Amino acid sequence: MLEAVEVEDALKEDARWQLIERILATGPFQKSARLRELLRYMSERTIHGHAQELTEHNIGTAAFGKAWDYSPVEDSSVRVHARQLRLKLHEYFDGEGREESMIVEIPKGAYTPVFRETKHVVVEPPPVAQPLNPVKPIPRSVFSYSILHWILTGILAAGCVFLSLRVHDTQPQSAATPWPLSAVFDGSNKTHIVIADTNYGMLRIIGEREGSLEEYLQQDFGRNFKPAHMNERETRIVNYISSSNLTSYADAMVATTLSNLVLGNRGLISVRSARDLRLRDLEEGNYVFVGSPGSNPWVFLFQNRLNFQEAEGVVGESMKYFANKQPAPGEQKTYQGLEFTGSTGEDYATISLLPAGNGRGTVLILQGLQQEGTEAAGLFLADETSRERLKQALNIHGSVSKPIYFEALIRTRAVAGAPNATSIISTRLIQP
């Protein structure tokens, strides 16, 4: 008993444990006993030097009170709560804990908390260089020049969003917003158009990492994508990409196109970057996510509810494709798009409408394998004939009076970066 008291006293004096106690005292952890016990147990074992004990099975028995012979393969509760815990920690340090001098993280695929001091780094802007056309992965010694093209494209895209939305304010409005846009722009709830983070996509290619929403929510997520053995110039470029916030021309055009189709209260629409969004923002309102998980990680939240899912082999080296989880007769198992943005050929995109997980909103997702596909999805919804073809493909007749959730795979022919001749390849109804 004396030993236990001494251990507790030692914990109370440890700055790491004091941080854990502050986190545990917040609302989200007070509402979830499982998350509270999970964080407490993993932190205590780590601080006392017993991190090797933190296996999925040990956590299940020690923290969750499961039988010693339970099977983690059949019971995934520890993994599920660990994912929730990672997201809640990110939420804490983005909100109440933003001023903390220390951060605790639980790396993906592990159960050992990592404590580290926060650092504020002043990033020096990159030198001006002549932009080159984007190409497939190239030697590290020269990659910094090629990605400047995307930086300049992002700056132009941001300007397009601002100017186009200003122009929209002066245009006359008609009677009603067309379906399926009426499901997310309903005139009574706030609708957020979340455009992709082009720099995140570039960091994935540079670091040859798949990425995840959990990594993206880290305050300095860019450090995980930095390759080793960079020279000074390359380091400055990567630091700039990590700290700046740019989008693509395609995403800018989609945001503008959709906004121009909304015929209700313009004050209920906001255009936001994926990097500015936080988990708590998703609790209310409708959302339009522009881009695939490779550039807009928030799409990961809804990926498991979709039949057509973006996939790729080696990041930056393999061509991306949509995997068809349950092919219908006559359908392919995979649909591969353009080799890279700006080339000529066929690209694919999906348009998905589904209920938000909280049951209090609707989500529209437009994701292309390349920028041409994403832009084609926006143009598709802007065209009345295309919307009617979508209704026919979904066997929808007349006006839509109740929610109908779906996903559609479309194909577009791209010439020198411009999408055209878009057709519907397959559709699926989504059960709420």
C-alpha positions as CSV (number, residue, x, y, z in Angstrom):
1,M,0.0,0.0,0.0
2,L,2.8,2.4,0.8
3,E,4.4,1.7,-2.6
4,A,1.1,2.6,-4.3
5,V,0.9,5.9,-2.5
6,E,4.5,6.7,-3.5
7,V,3.8,5.9,-7.1
8,E,0.7,8.2,-7.0
9,D,2.7,11.0,-5.5
10,A,5.3,10.6,-8.1
11,L,2.7,10.8,-10.8
12,K,1.2,13.9,-9.4
13,E,4.5,15.7,-9.6
14,D,5.2,14.6,-13.2
15,A,4.4,17.3,-15.8
16,R,3.2,14.6,-18.2
17,W,0.6,13.3,-15.7
18,Q,-0.5,16.8,-14.9
19,L,-1.2,17.3,-18.6
20,I,-3.2,14.1,-18.6
21,E,-5.3,15.2,-15.6
22,R,-6.1,18.5,-17.4
23,I,-7.2,16.6,-20.5
24,L,-9.3,14.1,-18.4
25,A,-11.1,17.0,-16.7
26,T,-12.5,18.3,-20.0
27,G,-16.1,17.6,-21.2
28,P,-15.5,15.0,-23.9
29,F,-13.6,12.8,-21.5
30,Q,-16.0,13.3,-18.6
31,K,-18.7,12.0,-20.9
32,S,-16.8,8.8,-21.9
33,A,-15.6,6.5,-19.2
34,R,-14.0,4.2,-21.7
35,L,-11.9,7.0,-23.3
36,R,-11.0,8.3,-19.8
37,E,-9.8,4.9,-18.5
38,L,-8.0,4.2,-21.8
39,L,-6.0,7.4,-21.7
40,R,-5.3,7.1,-17.9
41,Y,-4.0,3.5,-18.2
42,M,-1.8,4.0,-21.3
43,S,-0.3,7.2,-19.9
44,E,0.4,5.7,-16.4
45,R,2.1,2.6,-18.0
46,T,4.2,4.8,-20.3
47,I,5.3,7.3,-17.6
48,H,6.4,4.4,-15.4
49,G,8.4,2.8,-18.1
50,H,6.1,-0.1,-18.9
51,A,5.2,0.8,-22.5
52,Q,6.0,-2.7,-23.6
53,E,2.9,-3.9,-21.8
54,L,0.6,-1.8,-24.0
55,T,-0.6,-4.4,-26.3
56,E,-4.2,-4.6,-27.6
57,H,-4.9,-7.7,-25.5
58,N,-3.4,-6.3,-22.3
59,I,-5.4,-3.0,-22.6
60,G,-8.6,-4.9,-23.2
61,T,-8.1,-6.9,-20.0
62,A,-6.6,-4.3,-17.7
63,A,-8.5,-1.1,-18.8
64,F,-11.7,-2.5,-20.2
65,G,-12.1,-5.5,-17.8
66,K,-12.4,-8.1,-20.5
67,A,-11.8,-11.8,-19.8
68,W,-8.2,-13.0,-20.2
69,D,-9.1,-15.3,-23.0
70,Y,-10.9,-12.7,-25.1
71,S,-9.9,-12.4,-28.8
72,P,-8.9,-9.0,-30.2
73,V,-9.5,-10.3,-33.6
74,E,-13.2,-10.8,-32.9
75,D,-13.5,-7.9,-30.5
76,S,-12.3,-4.6,-32.0
77,S,-13.4,-2.3,-29.1
78,V,-9.8,-1.4,-28.1
79,R,-8.9,-0.4,-31.7
80,V,-12.1,1.6,-32.1
81,H,-11.7,3.5,-28.8
82,A,-8.0,4.1,-29.6
83,R,-9.0,5.8,-32.9
84,Q,-11.6,7.9,-31.0
85,L,-9.0,8.8,-28.4
86,R,-6.5,10.0,-31.1
87,L,-9.2,12.3,-32.6
88,K,-10.3,13.6,-29.1
89,L,-6.6,14.5,-28.3
90,H,-6.3,16.3,-31.6
91,E,-9.5,18.2,-30.8
92,Y,-8.2,19.1,-27.3
93,F,-5.0,20.6,-28.6
94,D,-6.8,22.4,-31.3
95,G,-9.2,24.0,-28.8
96,E,-8.9,24.2,-25.0
97,G,-5.3,22.9,-25.0
98,R,-3.9,25.1,-27.8
99,E,-1.7,27.0,-25.2
100,E,-0.3,23.8,-23.6
101,S,3.5,23.7,-23.5
102,M,3.4,19.9,-24.0
103,I,1.5,17.7,-26.4
104,V,0.6,14.1,-26.0
105,E,-0.1,11.9,-29.1
106,I,-0.8,8.3,-29.8
107,P,0.8,7.3,-33.1
108,K,-1.4,5.4,-35.5
109,G,-1.0,1.7,-35.2
110,A,0.4,2.0,-31.6
111,Y,-0.9,2.3,-28.1
112,T,2.0,4.1,-26.5
113,P,1.4,7.8,-25.8
114,V,4.2,10.1,-27.0
115,F,4.8,13.3,-25.0
116,R,6.7,16.2,-26.6
117,E,7.3,19.9,-26.0
118,T,5.6,22.3,-28.4
119,K,7.8,24.4,-30.6
120,H,7.0,27.5,-32.6
121,V,9.1,27.6,-35.7
122,V,9.4,30.7,-37.9
123,V,9.4,29.5,-41.5
124,E,11.5,31.4,-44.0
125,P,9.7,31.9,-47.4
126,P,11.2,29.9,-50.3
127,P,13.3,31.6,-53.0
128,V,11.6,32.6,-56.2
129,A,12.2,30.0,-58.9
130,Q,10.9,29.4,-62.4
131,P,8.0,27.0,-62.1
132,L,8.0,23.8,-64.1
133,N,5.2,21.6,-65.3
134,P,4.2,18.8,-62.8
135,V,5.7,15.4,-63.5
136,K,5.8,12.1,-61.8
137,P,8.2,11.5,-58.9
138,I,11.6,12.8,-59.7
139,P,15.0,12.8,-57.9
140,R,15.0,14.5,-54.5
141,S,17.7,16.9,-55.5
142,V,15.4,18.6,-58.0
143,F,11.9,18.0,-56.7
144,S,11.6,21.4,-55.2
145,Y,11.4,23.2,-58.5
146,S,8.6,21.1,-59.9
147,I,6.2,21.7,-56.9
148,L,6.4,25.4,-57.3
149,H,4.0,25.0,-60.2
150,W,1.4,23.8,-57.7
151,I,2.1,26.7,-55.3
152,L,1.4,29.3,-58.0
153,T,-1.7,27.3,-59.1
154,G,-3.0,27.4,-55.6
155,I,-2.5,31.2,-55.3
156,L,-4.4,31.7,-58.6
157,A,-7.2,29.3,-57.4
158,A,-7.7,31.3,-54.2
159,G,-8.0,34.5,-56.2
160,C,-10.6,32.8,-58.4
161,V,-12.7,31.8,-55.5
162,F,-12.8,35.3,-54.1
163,L,-13.4,37.1,-57.4
164,S,-16.0,34.6,-58.6
165,L,-18.0,34.7,-55.4
166,R,-18.0,38.5,-55.6
167,V,-19.4,38.3,-59.1
168,H,-22.1,35.9,-57.9
169,D,-23.4,38.5,-55.5
170,T,-24.5,40.7,-58.4
171,Q,-26.3,38.0,-60.4
172,P,-30.1,37.6,-60.4
173,Q,-31.5,34.6,-58.7
174,S,-34.3,32.2,-59.9
175,A,-36.9,30.2,-58.1
176,A,-35.3,27.1,-56.6
177,T,-32.0,25.3,-56.1
178,P,-32.0,22.1,-58.3
179,W,-31.7,18.6,-56.9
180,P,-29.4,17.1,-55.6
181,L,-27.9,20.4,-54.6
182,S,-31.1,21.3,-52.8
183,A,-30.3,18.5,-50.3
184,V,-27.2,20.3,-49.0
185,F,-28.2,23.9,-49.9
186,D,-31.6,23.7,-48.2
187,G,-32.0,27.4,-47.4
188,S,-32.3,26.9,-43.7
189,N,-29.0,25.3,-42.5
190,K,-25.5,26.6,-42.9
191,T,-23.6,24.9,-45.8
192,H,-19.8,24.7,-45.7
193,I,-18.0,24.0,-49.0
194,V,-14.7,22.4,-47.9
195,I,-12.1,22.7,-50.7
196,A,-9.0,20.5,-50.8
197,D,-5.6,21.2,-49.3
198,T,-3.3,21.0,-52.4
199,N,-0.2,21.3,-50.2
200,Y,-1.2,18.2,-48.2
201,G,-1.3,16.3,-51.5
202,M,2.1,17.5,-52.4
203,L,3.5,16.5,-49.0
204,R,2.1,13.0,-49.5
205,I,4.0,12.7,-52.8
206,I,7.2,14.2,-51.4
207,G,7.2,11.9,-48.4
208,E,5.7,8.9,-50.2
209,R,3.2,8.5,-47.4
210,E,-0.4,7.4,-47.6
211,G,-1.5,9.9,-44.9
212,S,-4.7,9.8,-42.8
213,L,-7.1,12.2,-41.1
214,E,-5.5,11.5,-37.7
215,E,-2.1,12.6,-39.0
216,Y,-3.6,15.6,-40.8
217,L,-5.1,16.9,-37.5
218,Q,-1.8,17.1,-35.8
219,Q,-0.6,20.6,-35.3
220,D,2.6,20.1,-37.1
221,F,1.6,17.3,-39.4
222,G,4.0,18.3,-42.1
223,R,7.0,17.0,-40.2
224,N,5.8,13.4,-40.7
225,F,6.1,13.8,-44.5
226,K,9.6,15.3,-44.7
227,P,12.0,12.9,-46.4
228,A,15.5,12.4,-45.0
229,H,18.6,13.9,-46.5
230,M,17.1,17.1,-48.0
231,N,19.4,19.9,-48.9
232,E,18.8,23.4,-47.5
233,R,16.8,24.6,-50.5
234,E,14.5,21.6,-50.4
235,T,14.0,22.0,-46.7
236,R,12.9,25.5,-47.1
237,I,10.4,24.5,-49.9
238,V,8.9,21.7,-47.8
239,N,8.7,24.0,-44.8
240,Y,6.8,26.5,-46.9
241,I,4.4,23.9,-48.2
242,S,3.8,22.6,-44.6
243,S,2.9,26.1,-43.3
244,S,1.0,27.5,-46.3
245,N,-2.6,26.9,-47.3
246,L,-3.4,26.6,-51.0
247,T,-5.9,24.9,-53.1
248,S,-6.3,23.9,-56.8
249,Y,-7.8,25.7,-59.7
250,A,-10.3,22.8,-60.1
251,D,-11.5,23.1,-56.5
252,A,-11.9,26.9,-56.9
253,M,-14.0,26.4,-60.0
254,V,-16.2,23.7,-58.3
255,A,-16.8,26.0,-55.3
256,T,-17.7,28.9,-57.6
257,T,-20.0,26.7,-59.8
258,L,-21.9,25.3,-56.9
259,S,-22.3,28.7,-55.3
260,N,-23.7,30.1,-58.5
261,L,-26.4,27.4,-58.5
262,V,-27.7,28.2,-55.0
263,L,-30.7,30.4,-55.3
264,G,-31.4,31.0,-51.6
265,N,-29.7,33.0,-48.8
266,R,-26.0,33.5,-49.7
267,G,-25.3,34.2,-46.1
268,L,-25.8,30.5,-45.3
269,I,-22.8,29.5,-47.5
270,S,-19.2,29.5,-46.5
271,V,-16.1,28.3,-48.4
272,R,-13.4,26.8,-46.2
273,S,-10.1,25.1,-46.6
274,A,-9.8,21.5,-45.4
275,R,-6.9,22.7,-43.2
276,D,-9.1,25.1,-41.3
277,L,-11.8,22.6,-40.4
278,R,-12.1,21.0,-37.0
279,L,-14.0,17.9,-35.8
280,R,-16.4,20.0,-33.7
281,D,-17.4,21.9,-36.8
282,L,-19.1,18.8,-38.2
283,E,-21.7,18.6,-35.4
284,E,-24.1,20.9,-37.3
285,G,-24.9,22.0,-40.8
286,N,-24.5,20.6,-44.3
287,Y,-21.1,20.0,-45.9
288,V,-19.7,19.8,-49.4
289,F,-16.3,18.1,-49.5
290,V,-14.4,18.8,-52.7
291,G,-11.5,16.4,-53.5
292,S,-10.5,12.9,-52.7
293,P,-8.8,11.7,-49.4
294,G,-5.4,12.3,-51.0
295,S,-6.0,16.0,-50.9
296,N,-9.0,16.4,-48.6
297,P,-8.5,14.0,-45.7
298,W,-12.0,14.7,-44.3
299,V,-13.4,12.4,-46.9
300,F,-11.8,9.5,-44.9
301,L,-14.7,9.9,-42.4
302,F,-17.2,8.7,-45.0
303,Q,-15.1,6.4,-47.1
304,N,-16.3,3.2,-45.6
305,R,-19.9,4.1,-46.5
306,L,-19.0,4.3,-50.2
307,N,-18.8,1.5,-52.8
308,F,-16.3,3.4,-55.0
309,Q,-13.1,4.2,-53.1
310,E,-10.0,5.9,-54.2
311,A,-6.9,3.8,-54.0
312,E,-3.3,3.8,-55.2
313,G,-0.2,1.6,-54.9
314,V,3.1,3.4,-54.0
315,V,2.2,7.1,-53.3
316,G,3.6,9.3,-56.0
317,E,4.6,6.4,-58.2
318,S,1.5,4.4,-58.9
319,M,-1.6,5.8,-60.8
320,K,-4.7,6.3,-58.7
321,Y,-7.9,4.4,-59.3
322,F,-11.3,3.8,-57.9
323,A,-11.8,0.4,-56.4
324,N,-15.3,-1.1,-57.0
325,K,-16.0,-2.9,-53.7
326,Q,-19.0,-4.8,-55.1
327,P,-19.0,-4.9,-58.9
328,A,-22.4,-5.2,-60.5
329,P,-22.7,-7.3,-63.7
330,G,-20.7,-5.7,-66.5
331,E,-18.8,-3.4,-64.2
332,Q,-15.0,-3.3,-63.7
333,K,-13.3,-4.0,-60.4
334,T,-11.1,-0.9,-60.9
335,Y,-11.3,2.4,-62.8
336,Q,-7.9,4.0,-63.5
337,G,-7.7,7.7,-64.3
338,L,-5.1,10.1,-65.7
339,E,-1.5,9.6,-65.1
340,F,-1.2,13.2,-63.8
341,T,-3.1,16.4,-64.0
342,G,-2.7,18.3,-67.3
343,S,-2.4,15.2,-69.4
344,T,-4.9,14.0,-72.0
345,G,-7.1,10.9,-71.5
346,E,-9.9,9.7,-69.4
347,D,-10.4,10.5,-65.7
348,Y,-13.0,9.4,-63.2
349,A,-14.8,11.0,-60.4
350,T,-17.6,10.2,-57.9
351,I,-20.5,12.3,-56.7
352,S,-21.9,11.1,-53.4
353,L,-24.8,12.3,-51.3
354,L,-25.2,10.8,-47.9
355,P,-26.5,11.7,-44.4
356,A,-24.0,13.1,-41.9
357,G,-23.0,10.7,-39.2
358,N,-24.6,12.9,-36.5
359,G,-28.0,12.6,-38.2
360,R,-28.3,16.4,-38.3
361,G,-27.1,17.3,-41.8
362,T,-26.3,16.2,-45.3
363,V,-22.9,15.6,-47.0
364,L,-22.1,15.9,-50.7
365,I,-18.7,14.6,-51.8
366,L,-17.1,15.4,-55.1
367,Q,-13.8,13.5,-55.6
368,G,-11.8,13.0,-58.8
369,L,-8.7,10.9,-59.3
370,Q,-7.1,14.0,-60.7
371,Q,-8.2,17.7,-60.8
372,E,-9.9,17.1,-64.2
373,G,-12.2,14.6,-62.6
374,T,-13.1,16.8,-59.6
375,E,-13.8,19.8,-61.9
376,A,-16.0,17.5,-64.1
377,A,-18.1,16.5,-61.1
378,G,-18.8,20.1,-60.4
379,L,-19.7,20.9,-64.0
380,F,-21.9,17.8,-64.2
381,L,-24.0,19.1,-61.3
382,A,-24.2,22.5,-62.9
383,D,-25.7,21.1,-66.1
384,E,-29.5,20.5,-66.2
385,T,-29.3,17.7,-68.7
386,S,-26.7,15.9,-66.7
387,R,-28.8,16.1,-63.6
388,E,-31.7,14.6,-65.4
389,R,-29.5,11.8,-66.6
390,L,-28.5,11.2,-63.0
391,K,-32.2,11.0,-62.0
392,Q,-32.9,8.4,-64.7
393,A,-29.9,6.3,-63.7
394,L,-31.1,6.3,-60.1
395,N,-34.7,5.6,-61.2
396,I,-36.0,8.9,-59.7
397,H,-39.1,10.4,-61.3
398,G,-40.5,13.9,-60.9
399,S,-39.5,16.2,-58.0
400,V,-37.7,14.8,-55.0
401,S,-39.7,15.3,-51.8
402,K,-37.7,13.1,-49.4
403,P,-34.0,12.5,-49.0
404,I,-32.5,10.1,-51.6
405,Y,-28.9,9.3,-50.9
406,F,-26.6,7.9,-53.7
407,E,-23.2,7.7,-55.2
408,A,-22.4,8.0,-58.9
409,L,-19.2,7.1,-60.8
410,I,-18.7,9.4,-63.8
411,R,-16.0,9.4,-66.6
412,T,-14.8,12.4,-68.4
413,R,-12.5,12.9,-71.4
414,A,-9.8,15.4,-70.6
415,V,-7.8,17.4,-73.1
416,A,-4.8,19.4,-71.9
417,G,-6.3,19.8,-68.4
418,A,-9.8,20.6,-69.5
419,P,-12.6,18.1,-68.8
420,N,-15.4,17.4,-71.3
421,A,-17.7,14.7,-72.6
422,T,-18.7,13.4,-69.2
423,S,-20.8,10.2,-68.9
424,I,-22.3,8.2,-66.0
425,I,-20.7,4.8,-65.5
426,S,-22.5,3.4,-62.5
427,T,-24.7,4.4,-59.6
428,R,-25.6,3.1,-56.2
429,L,-28.3,4.0,-53.7
430,I,-27.1,4.6,-50.1
431,Q,-29.3,3.5,-47.3
432,P,-29.4,6.1,-44.5
